[in-house]
């Protein structure tokens, strides 16, 4: 059985796990982009600005192909554990046993795994796997984060920070869809930048949760 405590008794601190869960995907993406650019597979540009490269393109060529897969696969294992730990924390806070957030997080992690494994392979099937994987990952991760934020906001003051971040992420996603619907806007030139920004915000959410684990001195104890 698993138990969570807010006191400094025996057990392992878990906030470092949350910190690594949020940092590893971002480090992997940016390192893959840097290496692919250095090796000449991608033109130099700011991925958070117009007319640059998608996240997918950073892991398709040369050494970036191996860096992306080598970093993202362990990151997904951490992400699965991260969602399970959050579910246990919420169950303790609310005294209610649920697996909703954990299930959403695990499905999102599996979708991103499919995306990662199909990256760098040519063909319509791999393209569909990549598109489905990234859409399911982004959508379900956001829903899980929104549910987590709302639940934590009811129990701890700092949870409202997460809720505001989730609303900001939603606003940016809706704004991008609005731009895509406007015929006068060259959305293709900014689509990749929105993708980078949204992934950054999702991982920022993870980092804030790790901070909450730390300030509440959460420890995971096996019984």
N, C-alpha and C positions, 0 to 999 in steps of 0.2 A: 504494500500500500504506500501511497505517497501522502506526505503531509507538508503544509507550509506554515511557517511561523514568522512572526514579526519581532522576535526577540533574538538576542545574540547568544543562542545556545548552539549545541553541536550541530553540524551539518555543513554543507558546502555552499558558498555564495554562488548565486547563479546569474548575477547581473553581467558578469563577464561573458557568459554565453550569449545573452541578448546583445551585448555590444558587438561581439564577433558576427552574430547573425545579421546585424544591420550593416556592418562595414565590409564584410567579405564580398557580397555581390557588387557593391560599388567599386571596390578596389579591383575586382576582376574585370569589370566592364571598362574602367578607365585605363587599366594596364593593357588590356587587349587592344583598345583604341590607339594607345601610345605606340605599342610595338608594331601594329599594322601600319601606322603612319610612318614610323622610322624605316620599316622595311620597304616602303614605297607602294604598298597595296592600297592605301587610302591617301587621298590628298589632305594636306594639313588644313584644318578648319576647327571652329569651335562647335562641339556637338550640341551645345545649348543655344545655338543661334541658327540663322537661316542658311539654307543650301549646304548642309553638312551631311553626315552619314547616320544611318540607323544603328541601333544597338546590334542588330543582327550582323551587319557588315563587319563589325570589329572582330567577330569570331569565326570568320569564314576562310581567312587566308593565312598562310605561313604559320609562324609561331603563335600568332593570336588565336588560331584554331585550337591549339592544345591548352593555352592559358585559359581561354574561356571555359572549356569543358572541365579542365582540372580545378578551376576555382568554383564554378557554379554547382557542380554535382555535390561536393561536400557542403556548400552553402545551403542546398536544398534539404540535406539531411538535418542540418542545424535548424532550418526553418520549420520543418515538421515537428521537431522537439520543442521549438519555441512556442508553437501554437498549442501543443499539448500542455505545456507548463502554464500558459495563460488560462487555459480552460480550467485547470486544477485550482489556480488562484481565484478565479471568479467563483467557482463552486464553493470555495471556502468563505469568500466574502459574503455571498448571498445565501449560503446554506441551502443551495439548490443544485441538484446534480443534473447537468446538461452536457451535451457533447456538440452542440450546434457550431460554435466557433471553431472547435478543433476539427470537425469534419470539413468545414469550408476551407480552413487553412491547409489541411492535408490534400484536398482535391486540387487546390491552387498550386501546391508544391509539386504534385504529380504532373500537372499541366505544364509547368515550367521545365520539368525534367524532360518531357517529350519535346518541348521546344529546343532545349539545349542539345539533346541527342541528334535531332534532325538538322541542326544548324550546320551549314557547310556542304550539304548534300543536294544534288540537283534533281529536279523532277517535280511534277505537279503534286504528287502525293506528299513529298517532303514539305512543299510550300504550304499545303493545306494543314499539315501537322504543325508547322511553325505558326501560322496565323491563328489556328484554333488554340494552340498552347499559350501564346502570349495574351490573347483576348480573355481566355478563361482565367489565366493567372491574375491579370490586372483587375478584372471584374470581381472575382471571388475574394482576392486579397483585400480590395477596398471594402467590400461588404463585411468581411470578418473584422477589419480594423474599425469600421464604423460601429459595429455591434460591441466590440471590445471597449471603444471609447465611451459609448453611451452607458455601458454597464459600470465602468470605472468611475465615470462622472457622478454616479449615484452614491458612490461609497467613499471616494477620496477626492479632495479638492483639486489635486493636480490632474485628475482625469479630464477636466474641462479643457485643458491645453490640447489634449489628444483630439477632443471633439471639434475644437476650432480648426485644427490641422486637417481633419477629415473633411470638414465643410469647405475648406480652402481647396483641397485636392479635387473635390467634386465640382467646385465652381470652375476651376481651370479645365477639367475634362469637358464640362458642358460648353465652355467658351470655345474650346478647340472644335467641338462638333458644330457649333454655330458658324465658325469660320469656314469649316468644310462645306457647309450648306450654301454659303454665299458665292455665287458665280464670279463675282468681281475680285475675289480673293485668291491669290496663288497659294492654296493651302499645301500643295506638294512641297513647296520650299520650306515650310515650317513644321510639317508633320513629324519629322524625326526629332526636332527640338522638343516638341510637346511630349514625345515618348520618353526622352531622356529625363525631362523635368518631372513627369509623373512617377517614374521609377525612383527618382531621387526622393520625392515626397513620401512614397510608400516606405522607403528604407529609413527616412528620417523618423517616421512614426515608430518603427522598431527601436531606434536608438532612444527615443523618449521613453518608451516602455522600459527599456533596460535601465534608464535613469530612475524610473519609478521603483523598479526592483531594488535598486541600490539604496535610495533614500528611505524606503520602507524596510530595508534590511531583510529582504526575503531570503529564506534558506530552504533548500529542498532536502527532505529527510526520508530515507527509505526505512520502513518498519518491517 
